[in-house]
Amino acid sequence: MAAEHAGLYGGIEAGGTKFVCCLGTGPDDLRAEVRFPTTTPEETLGRAVAFFRAAGAAGPASIGVACFGPVDLDPASATYGHITTTPKPGWAGTDVVGFLRSALDVPVGFDTDVNGAALGEARWGAGRGLDPFVYLTVGTGIGGGAIVNGAPLHGLVHPEMGHVRVRHDRGLDPFPGGCPFHGDCLEGLASGPAMAQRWGAPAQTLPAGHPAWELEASYLAELLAGLVCTLSPRRIVLGGGVMAGPGLFGMIRRRTRELLAGYVSSPAVTDRIDDYIVPPGLGGRSGRLGALALAQAAVTSAG
């Protein structure tokens, strides 16, 4: 199949809540797309396989998967392509890559959901021509992907930017945090579920001027200031449902600059921070388009 259909790729944005599968070559050429809820591994991955098989002779040369995790990205590992310690019931230990390779007999590119979104933004969106570049998502969880030297950053495992520790003033914010592993890490304090637990209402229902938004901005700015000082990205993109909060971008930009306290003298931060901390250029399509980019890379490495 890979040799016969070398110009067409399949992408899977594999989320803990829903899967989005697409067929195409890029943002201007998406020929088919389907979405469905994430249920059991067998049912959900089976529906993805059925989508690509339905394309028949126009099927993809390769598949890219931008997957919720944590996942094993080490090609030398016996569990490469598996989901590991996820709290998603029934999914820990799932061999995503093996299932798709066996069913479709094509190369499979595999990375985290946020690394996939970062790759999509770097290829076609707000990160084009910028390296290093960071994409963060703030929603049901908090995660981050970094593009360094043109590729997603991997290491001992993959970056877990949502689980870094941030300053937590319990006098100001007595909420203990909602992360089942770390309590008051960033995700435990600032994800959508953490906001709902703290304030007793979903984040999207909290109005402008609610104290939730300044607190949220302060926590997220802690991470952004740390990333500026460590990875020194040329731009940071913030996506995810929580980022639709009223005035949140402006508050985060202001607080990030305050935390840096003039130490980082780049005009990108001191003068043009509105163009430095930005929403996704691809809107809600970053993940699935990043999955297409992973599919393209899989063909290259297989060849």
C-alpha positions as MATLAB code, in Angstrom:
seq = 'MAAEHAGLYGGIEAGGTKFVCCLGTGPDDLRAEVRFPTTTPEETLGRAVAFFRAAGAAGPASIGVACFGPVDLDPASATYGHITTTPKPGWAGTDVVGFLRSALDVPVGFDTDVNGAALGEARWGAGRGLDPFVYLTVGTGIGGGAIVNGAPLHGLVHPEMGHVRVRHDRGLDPFPGGCPFHGDCLEGLASGPAMAQRWGAPAQTLPAGHPAWELEASYLAELLAGLVCTLSPRRIVLGGGVMAGPGLFGMIRRRTRELLAGYVSSPAVTDRIDDYIVPPGLGGRSGRLGALALAQAAVTSAG';
ca = [
       0.000    0.000    0.000;
       2.829    2.421    0.831;
       4.339    2.240   -2.629;
       0.982    2.446   -4.387;
      -0.362    5.507   -2.540;
       2.796    7.403   -1.657;
       1.101   10.815   -1.742;
      -1.784   10.281    0.676;
      -1.556    9.989    4.453;
      -3.763    9.063    7.384;
      -3.856   10.934   10.662;
      -5.308    9.997   14.040;
      -5.730   12.557   16.800;
      -6.172   10.047   19.610;
      -7.641   11.798   22.622;
      -8.856   10.428   25.907;
     -12.362   11.708   25.107;
     -12.565   11.387   21.321;
     -10.647   10.170   18.278;
     -10.446   12.225   15.071;
      -9.272   10.391   11.958;
      -8.457   12.118    8.683;
      -7.114   11.378    5.229;
      -5.144   13.868    3.152;
      -1.817   15.621    2.693;
      -2.137   18.863    4.672;
      -4.442   21.691    5.762;
      -5.545   22.489    2.209;
      -6.114   18.856    1.267;
      -8.191   16.978    3.834;
     -10.268   14.545    1.798;
     -12.149   12.751    4.575;
     -12.574   13.062    8.328;
     -14.493   11.276   11.066;
     -14.723   11.623   14.845;
     -16.064    9.263   17.476;
     -15.874    8.830   21.263;
     -12.971    7.032   22.926;
     -14.466    3.857   24.382;
     -12.552    0.574   24.744;
      -9.226    0.147   22.912;
     -10.594   -2.640   20.705;
     -13.709   -0.707   19.673;
     -11.989    2.665   19.236;
      -8.941    1.462   17.318;
     -11.228   -0.834   15.332;
     -13.302    2.149   14.203;
     -10.109    3.946   13.145;
      -9.028    0.942   11.091;
     -12.485    0.718    9.482;
     -12.280    4.383    8.453;
      -9.003    3.889    6.602;
     -10.048    0.565    5.076;
     -13.185    2.241    3.719;
     -10.948    4.406    1.521;
     -10.113    1.271   -0.470;
      -7.616    1.910   -3.251;
      -7.317    5.551   -2.128;
      -6.094    4.477    1.298;
      -3.073    6.016    3.026;
       0.579    5.180    2.471;
       1.152    5.559    6.198;
      -0.602    6.495    9.428;
       0.416    9.073   12.008;
      -0.936    8.963   15.552;
      -0.862   11.930   17.949;
      -1.854   10.058   21.088;
      -2.944   10.775   24.646;
      -0.627    9.250   27.177;
       1.761    8.843   28.778;
       3.210    6.739   25.941;
       6.442    4.877   25.207;
       8.332    6.632   22.397;
      11.607    4.681   22.599;
      11.914    2.568   19.406;
      14.331    0.231   21.226;
      11.800   -0.504   23.982;
       9.712   -3.678   24.082;
       6.685   -1.479   24.732;
       7.316    1.128   22.026;
       4.008    2.452   20.715;
       2.140    1.523   23.883;
       0.120    3.774   26.186;
       1.649    3.391   29.647;
       0.422    4.784   33.002;
      -2.728    6.538   31.800;
      -5.620    6.936   34.248;
      -7.990    6.305   31.304;
      -9.799    3.089   32.305;
      -8.852    0.100   30.158;
      -6.153    1.835   28.126;
      -2.987    1.299   30.196;
      -0.701   -1.054   28.276;
      -2.540   -0.681   24.950;
      -0.288   -1.373   21.938;
      -1.548    1.351   19.618;
       1.195    1.057   16.998;
       1.103   -2.744   16.910;
      -2.677   -2.811   16.455;
      -2.569   -0.377   13.521;
       0.450   -1.959   11.823;
      -1.099   -5.409   12.026;
      -4.480   -4.263   10.726;
      -3.361   -1.897    7.955;
       0.155   -3.085    7.004;
       1.572    0.430    6.590;
       4.255    2.409    8.459;
       2.957    4.109   11.604;
       4.356    7.349   13.045;
       3.663    7.784   16.737;
       4.042   10.600   19.259;
       2.197   12.353   22.056;
      -0.905   14.385   21.296;
       0.826   17.638   22.210;
       4.004   16.801   20.288;
       1.760   16.094   17.304;
       0.006   19.444   17.711;
       3.375   21.158   18.051;
       4.549   19.503   14.851;
       1.394   20.572   13.010;
       1.819   24.175   14.154;
       5.515   24.115   13.241;
       4.775   22.765    9.756;
       1.688   24.779    8.831;
       0.656   27.095   11.674;
       1.951   29.635   14.181;
       5.350   27.948   14.527;
       6.460   28.016   10.887;
      10.111   28.974   10.588;
      10.545   29.158   14.376;
      12.911   26.808   16.212;
      12.811   26.069   19.130;
       9.050   26.326   19.389;
       6.611   25.231   22.122;
       2.943   24.264   21.948;
       0.908   23.936   25.159;
      -2.633   22.702   25.583;
      -4.777   23.646   28.583;
      -7.985   21.683   28.824;
      -8.946   18.363   30.390;
      -5.231   18.068   31.113;
      -2.199   20.261   30.558;
       0.554   19.143   28.226;
       3.340   20.611   26.174;
       5.323   19.722   23.089;
       8.601   21.281   22.016;
      10.058   21.359   18.513;
      13.859   21.477   18.730;
      16.085   21.225   15.631;
      12.997   20.536   13.546;
      11.690   17.546   15.504;
       9.618   16.904   18.629;
      11.776   16.764   21.749;
      12.158   13.301   23.276;
      14.459   12.164   26.043;
      14.261    9.808   28.972;
      10.533    9.769   28.212;
       8.680   12.715   26.674;
       8.253   16.180   28.183;
       5.518   16.362   30.822;
       5.169   20.118   31.069;
       1.786   19.896   32.761;
       3.253   18.054   35.740;
       5.917   20.561   36.717;
       5.632   22.118   40.165;
       4.574   25.744   40.405;
       4.396   28.080   43.372;
       1.212   27.373   45.319;
       0.249   29.928   47.931;
      -2.229   27.970   50.054;
      -3.291   31.124   51.840;
      -4.402   32.620   48.532;
      -5.541   29.323   47.026;
      -6.358   26.602   49.583;
      -7.431   24.147   46.838;
      -5.168   21.079   47.357;
      -4.929   20.192   43.673;
      -6.548   17.466   41.618;
      -3.711   15.470   40.050;
      -3.940   11.812   41.174;
      -0.147   11.535   41.042;
       1.155   14.891   42.287;
      -1.739   16.784   43.827;
      -0.810   20.412   43.186;
       1.364   20.222   40.082;
       0.364   22.620   37.299;
      -2.222   20.237   35.866;
      -3.604   19.608   39.346;
      -4.099   23.342   39.851;
      -4.912   24.768   36.433;
      -6.538   22.150   34.184;
     -10.222   22.398   33.312;
     -11.240   19.739   35.870;
      -9.137   21.453   38.562;
     -10.899   24.745   37.882;
     -14.301   23.058   38.071;
     -13.418   21.385   41.372;
     -12.067   24.602   42.893;
     -14.883   26.930   41.817;
     -17.803   24.499   41.700;
     -18.578   25.272   38.047;
     -17.041   24.435   34.643;
     -14.393   26.898   33.480;
     -16.397   27.857   30.390;
     -19.240   29.150   32.588;
     -17.075   31.505   34.679;
     -17.600   35.144   33.621;
     -15.081   37.865   32.856;
     -13.799   39.408   36.057;
     -14.146   36.197   38.045;
     -11.094   35.652   40.294;
     -10.573   32.274   38.609;
      -8.988   33.884   35.568;
      -6.257   35.880   37.322;
      -5.337   32.806   39.356;
      -5.296   30.658   36.224;
      -3.092   33.175   34.425;
      -0.676   33.266   37.338;
      -0.229   29.491   37.356;
       0.206   29.211   33.596;
       2.651   32.132   33.552;
       4.832   30.226   36.043;
       5.342   27.528   33.417;
       5.807   29.969   30.553;
       8.447   31.978   32.395;
      10.251   28.729   33.185;
      10.150   27.662   29.540;
      11.525   31.021   28.401;
      14.462   30.515   30.768;
      15.111   26.865   29.881;
      14.155   26.057   26.284;
      14.218   29.692   25.106;
      11.517   29.113   22.459;
      11.010   31.662   19.715;
       7.239   31.484   20.232;
       4.805   29.792   22.611;
       1.366   28.705   21.390;
      -1.430   28.086   23.891;
      -4.362   25.912   22.815;
      -7.104   23.929   24.522;
     -10.572   24.745   25.763;
      -9.575   26.645   28.903;
      -7.710   29.214   26.791;
     -11.061   30.552   25.563;
     -11.463   32.143   29.006;
     -12.263   35.878   28.839;
      -9.129   38.001   28.776;
      -6.908   35.057   29.699;
      -4.260   35.612   27.029;
      -3.715   39.209   28.100;
      -3.413   38.239   31.766;
      -0.925   35.456   30.976;
       1.235   37.738   28.845;
       1.320   40.401   31.524;
       2.101   37.978   34.332;
       4.799   36.164   32.329;
       6.586   39.441   31.712;
       6.305   40.306   35.423;
       7.829   36.965   36.433;
      10.739   37.387   34.027;
      11.352   40.754   35.710;
      13.387   42.221   32.868;
      16.029   39.479   32.967;
      15.300   38.182   29.450;
      16.006   41.213   27.297;
      14.721   39.920   23.951;
      12.272   42.353   22.283;
       9.991   39.352   21.670;
       9.257   39.411   25.402;
       9.854   43.035   26.330;
       8.120   44.723   23.353;
       6.182   42.160   21.297;
       4.780   39.670   23.790;
       1.365   39.771   22.059;
       3.104   38.090   19.109;
       5.129   35.772   21.332;
       2.388   34.087   23.402;
      -0.337   33.335   20.863;
      -3.276   31.018   20.039;
      -2.852   28.188   17.507;
      -2.581   29.199   13.877;
      -4.459   26.038   12.877;
      -7.291   26.530   15.356;
      -8.648   23.193   16.532;
      -6.926   21.235   13.744;
      -3.366   21.275   15.128;
      -3.465   17.703   16.428;
      -4.879   15.925   13.399;
      -2.650   17.879   11.001;
       0.326   17.055   13.194;
      -0.686   13.408   12.877;
      -0.474   13.777    9.082;
       3.028   15.200    9.500;
       3.936   12.161   11.628;
       2.614    9.918    8.850;
       4.779   11.678    6.292;
       7.835   11.238    8.496;
       7.012    7.544    8.947;
       7.159    6.970    5.182;
      10.531    8.726    4.988;
      12.035    6.669    7.813;
      10.577    3.424    6.423;
      12.115    4.140    3.036;
];
